[in-house]
Amino acid sequence: MKPNGGEEIDFLEVIDDPERQRPNFFMHSPQGRQEAHASLDMTTWHTYAVETSPEGVVGYIDGQEWFRSDIAVTTPMSACLQLDWFPGEGSEGEAWMEVDWLRIYALT
């Protein structure tokens, strides 16, 4: 279920990619869905960031922009770390997530 207003930002989904080489960014809003994909070895450490402002939403990997939408988020958002299993055509197996830190900053 999406938060108030039907808005959701999924800034790091890995779908049908057992080698973890293709991060996906999805933004769901009443105006529709937008997405972006990158090529990246996600078996190593990276820094991921999302910036929301009245001008829209921007996603970053290691300080480099990889997603931009001019659709602004209009409802309060919160961070949720979750590990879903999307094996696609693959078989069941182990899944884990390692997070060093999470921080939310006020946009000044």
PyRosetta script that sets phi, psi and omega in degrees:
from pyrosetta import init, pose_from_sequence

init()
pose = pose_from_sequence("MKPNGGEEIDFLEVIDDPERQRPNFFMHSPQGRQEAHASLDMTTWHTYAVETSPEGVVGYIDGQEWFRSDIAVTTPMSACLQLDWFPGEGSEGEAWMEVDWLRIYALT")
pose.set_psi(1, 138.1)
pose.set_omega(1, -179.3)
pose.set_phi(2, -85.0)
pose.set_psi(2, 152.2)
pose.set_omega(2, 177.9)
pose.set_phi(3, -62.4)
pose.set_psi(3, -179.3)
pose.set_omega(3, 178.3)
pose.set_phi(4, -46.5)
pose.set_psi(4, 138.2)
pose.set_omega(4, 177.3)
pose.set_phi(5, 79.8)
pose.set_psi(5, -1.2)
pose.set_omega(5, 179.2)
pose.set_phi(6, 73.8)
pose.set_psi(6, 21.8)
pose.set_omega(6, -178.2)
pose.set_phi(7, -100.4)
pose.set_psi(7, 140.3)
pose.set_omega(7, 178.2)
pose.set_phi(8, -156.1)
pose.set_psi(8, 139.8)
pose.set_omega(8, 175.9)
pose.set_phi(9, -120.6)
pose.set_psi(9, 116.4)
pose.set_omega(9, 176.6)
pose.set_phi(10, -106.1)
pose.set_psi(10, 100.2)
pose.set_omega(10, -170.8)
pose.set_phi(11, -97.9)
pose.set_psi(11, 7.8)
pose.set_omega(11, 172.5)
pose.set_phi(12, -163.7)
pose.set_psi(12, 83.1)
pose.set_omega(12, 174.9)
pose.set_phi(13, -109.0)
pose.set_psi(13, 142.8)
pose.set_omega(13, 175.3)
pose.set_phi(14, -121.6)
pose.set_psi(14, 115.8)
pose.set_omega(14, -174.1)
pose.set_phi(15, -121.3)
pose.set_psi(15, 124.2)
pose.set_omega(15, 175.9)
pose.set_phi(16, 53.0)
pose.set_psi(16, 47.3)
pose.set_omega(16, -178.5)
pose.set_phi(17, -142.3)
pose.set_psi(17, 76.8)
pose.set_omega(17, -176.6)
pose.set_phi(18, -62.3)
pose.set_psi(18, -20.6)
pose.set_omega(18, 178.4)
pose.set_phi(19, -85.0)
pose.set_psi(19, -6.5)
pose.set_omega(19, 178.0)
pose.set_phi(20, 54.7)
pose.set_psi(20, 59.1)
pose.set_omega(20, -179.0)
pose.set_phi(21, -118.4)
pose.set_psi(21, 1.2)
pose.set_omega(21, -174.8)
pose.set_phi(22, -138.3)
pose.set_psi(22, 90.7)
pose.set_omega(22, 174.4)
pose.set_phi(23, -73.7)
pose.set_psi(23, 147.4)
pose.set_omega(23, -179.4)
pose.set_phi(24, -124.0)
pose.set_psi(24, 145.2)
pose.set_omega(24, 179.3)
pose.set_phi(25, -124.3)
pose.set_psi(25, 123.9)
pose.set_omega(25, 179.1)
pose.set_phi(26, -125.6)
pose.set_psi(26, 134.1)
pose.set_omega(26, 173.7)
pose.set_phi(27, -121.2)
pose.set_psi(27, 121.8)
pose.set_omega(27, 179.2)
pose.set_phi(28, -109.1)
pose.set_psi(28, 130.8)
pose.set_omega(28, 178.2)
pose.set_phi(29, -149.1)
pose.set_psi(29, 167.7)
pose.set_omega(29, 175.5)
pose.set_phi(30, -58.8)
pose.set_psi(30, -22.0)
pose.set_omega(30, 178.6)
pose.set_phi(31, -82.3)
pose.set_psi(31, -4.1)
pose.set_omega(31, 178.9)
pose.set_phi(32, 126.1)
pose.set_psi(32, -170.9)
pose.set_omega(32, -179.0)
pose.set_phi(33, -112.0)
pose.set_psi(33, 137.0)
pose.set_omega(33, 173.5)
pose.set_phi(34, -124.0)
pose.set_psi(34, 151.2)
pose.set_omega(34, -179.2)
pose.set_phi(35, -148.2)
pose.set_psi(35, 160.0)
pose.set_omega(35, 175.4)
pose.set_phi(36, -145.3)
pose.set_psi(36, 154.5)
pose.set_omega(36, -179.4)
pose.set_phi(37, -135.4)
pose.set_psi(37, 152.1)
pose.set_omega(37, 178.8)
pose.set_phi(38, -136.5)
pose.set_psi(38, 164.6)
pose.set_omega(38, 171.4)
pose.set_phi(39, -108.0)
pose.set_psi(39, 120.0)
pose.set_omega(39, -173.1)
pose.set_phi(40, -162.2)
pose.set_psi(40, 137.4)
pose.set_omega(40, 175.5)
pose.set_phi(41, -79.3)
pose.set_psi(41, 98.5)
pose.set_omega(41, -177.4)
pose.set_phi(42, -85.0)
pose.set_psi(42, 10.3)
pose.set_omega(42, 173.7)
pose.set_phi(43, -84.9)
pose.set_psi(43, -2.7)
pose.set_omega(43, 175.6)
pose.set_phi(44, -114.8)
pose.set_psi(44, 167.0)
pose.set_omega(44, -177.0)
pose.set_phi(45, -73.4)
pose.set_psi(45, 139.5)
pose.set_omega(45, 176.2)
pose.set_phi(46, -143.1)
pose.set_psi(46, 163.2)
pose.set_omega(46, 174.4)
pose.set_phi(47, -109.1)
pose.set_psi(47, 125.9)
pose.set_omega(47, 179.5)
pose.set_phi(48, -114.8)
pose.set_psi(48, 140.3)
pose.set_omega(48, -179.6)
pose.set_phi(49, -143.6)
pose.set_psi(49, 150.5)
pose.set_omega(49, 174.8)
pose.set_phi(50, -131.5)
pose.set_psi(50, 131.7)
pose.set_omega(50, 178.2)
pose.set_phi(51, -119.6)
pose.set_psi(51, 124.2)
pose.set_omega(51, 175.7)
pose.set_phi(52, -113.7)
pose.set_psi(52, 138.8)
pose.set_omega(52, 179.6)
pose.set_phi(53, -150.7)
pose.set_psi(53, 172.5)
pose.set_omega(53, 176.0)
pose.set_phi(54, -61.3)
pose.set_psi(54, -16.9)
pose.set_omega(54, 179.2)
pose.set_phi(55, -86.9)
pose.set_psi(55, -13.8)
pose.set_omega(55, 179.8)
pose.set_phi(56, 142.6)
pose.set_psi(56, -157.3)
pose.set_omega(56, -176.6)
pose.set_phi(57, -127.0)
pose.set_psi(57, 135.6)
pose.set_omega(57, 177.9)
pose.set_phi(58, -128.0)
pose.set_psi(58, 135.8)
pose.set_omega(58, 176.3)
pose.set_phi(59, -112.4)
pose.set_psi(59, 144.3)
pose.set_omega(59, -178.0)
pose.set_phi(60, -131.4)
pose.set_psi(60, 146.9)
pose.set_omega(60, 168.1)
pose.set_phi(61, -125.5)
pose.set_psi(61, 123.0)
pose.set_omega(61, -179.0)
pose.set_phi(62, 50.4)
pose.set_psi(62, 40.4)
pose.set_omega(62, 177.0)
pose.set_phi(63, 80.8)
pose.set_psi(63, -2.4)
pose.set_omega(63, -179.3)
pose.set_phi(64, -104.8)
pose.set_psi(64, 130.1)
pose.set_omega(64, 179.6)
pose.set_phi(65, -63.6)
pose.set_psi(65, 134.8)
pose.set_omega(65, 175.1)
pose.set_phi(66, -133.5)
pose.set_psi(66, -3.1)
pose.set_omega(66, 177.3)
pose.set_phi(67, -151.0)
pose.set_psi(67, 137.5)
pose.set_omega(67, 175.1)
pose.set_phi(68, -146.4)
pose.set_psi(68, 133.9)
pose.set_omega(68, 176.1)
pose.set_phi(69, -133.3)
pose.set_psi(69, 138.9)
pose.set_omega(69, 175.9)
pose.set_phi(70, -88.9)
pose.set_psi(70, 6.5)
pose.set_omega(70, 175.3)
pose.set_phi(71, -85.3)
pose.set_psi(71, 119.1)
pose.set_omega(71, -179.3)
pose.set_phi(72, -84.0)
pose.set_psi(72, 145.1)
pose.set_omega(72, 173.8)
pose.set_phi(73, -76.7)
pose.set_psi(73, 132.0)
pose.set_omega(73, -175.6)
pose.set_phi(74, -111.3)
pose.set_psi(74, -4.9)
pose.set_omega(74, 179.6)
pose.set_phi(75, -120.8)
pose.set_psi(75, 155.4)
pose.set_omega(75, 178.0)
pose.set_phi(76, -59.3)
pose.set_psi(76, 138.9)
pose.set_omega(76, 179.3)
pose.set_phi(77, -115.9)
pose.set_psi(77, 157.6)
pose.set_omega(77, 174.7)
pose.set_phi(78, -138.8)
pose.set_psi(78, 157.8)
pose.set_omega(78, 179.6)
pose.set_phi(79, -85.1)
pose.set_psi(79, 140.0)
pose.set_omega(79, 177.4)
pose.set_phi(80, -139.4)
pose.set_psi(80, 116.5)
pose.set_omega(80, 175.2)
pose.set_phi(81, -94.5)
pose.set_psi(81, 122.6)
pose.set_omega(81, 179.5)
pose.set_phi(82, -144.5)
pose.set_psi(82, 151.6)
pose.set_omega(82, 179.4)
pose.set_phi(83, -117.6)
pose.set_psi(83, 103.3)
pose.set_omega(83, 176.7)
pose.set_phi(84, -97.1)
pose.set_psi(84, 159.1)
pose.set_omega(84, 179.7)
pose.set_phi(85, -114.7)
pose.set_psi(85, 111.7)
pose.set_omega(85, 178.4)
pose.set_phi(86, -120.7)
pose.set_psi(86, 77.3)
pose.set_omega(86, -174.4)
pose.set_phi(87, -74.7)
pose.set_psi(87, -10.7)
pose.set_omega(87, -177.9)
pose.set_phi(88, 59.4)
pose.set_psi(88, -125.1)
pose.set_omega(88, 179.4)
pose.set_phi(89, -85.7)
pose.set_psi(89, -4.2)
pose.set_omega(89, -178.1)
pose.set_phi(90, -76.1)
pose.set_psi(90, 177.4)
pose.set_omega(90, -179.8)
pose.set_phi(91, -99.4)
pose.set_psi(91, 168.3)
pose.set_omega(91, 177.8)
pose.set_phi(92, -65.0)
pose.set_psi(92, 152.9)
pose.set_omega(92, 179.6)
pose.set_phi(93, -171.1)
pose.set_psi(93, -171.9)
pose.set_omega(93, 179.3)
pose.set_phi(94, -73.1)
pose.set_psi(94, 151.0)
pose.set_omega(94, 173.3)
pose.set_phi(95, -145.2)
pose.set_psi(95, 140.1)
pose.set_omega(95, 177.1)
pose.set_phi(96, -152.2)
pose.set_psi(96, 162.6)
pose.set_omega(96, 178.6)
pose.set_phi(97, -133.1)
pose.set_psi(97, 134.6)
pose.set_omega(97, 175.5)
pose.set_phi(98, -118.3)
pose.set_psi(98, 123.5)
pose.set_omega(98, -179.5)
pose.set_phi(99, -124.7)
pose.set_psi(99, 125.4)
pose.set_omega(99, 178.6)
pose.set_phi(100, -81.6)
pose.set_psi(100, -44.7)
pose.set_omega(100, 178.0)
pose.set_phi(101, -162.0)
pose.set_psi(101, 159.3)
pose.set_omega(101, 175.3)
pose.set_phi(102, -137.2)
pose.set_psi(102, 133.2)
pose.set_omega(102, 179.2)
pose.set_phi(103, -141.9)
pose.set_psi(103, 142.1)
pose.set_omega(103, 176.3)
pose.set_phi(104, -115.3)
pose.set_psi(104, 125.1)
pose.set_omega(104, -179.5)
pose.set_phi(105, -110.7)
pose.set_psi(105, 147.6)
pose.set_omega(105, 171.8)
pose.set_phi(106, -77.6)
pose.set_psi(106, 137.4)
pose.set_omega(106, 177.4)
pose.set_phi(107, -78.5)
pose.set_psi(107, 122.3)
pose.set_omega(107, -177.0)
pose.set_phi(108, -103.0)
pose.dump_pdb("model.pdb")
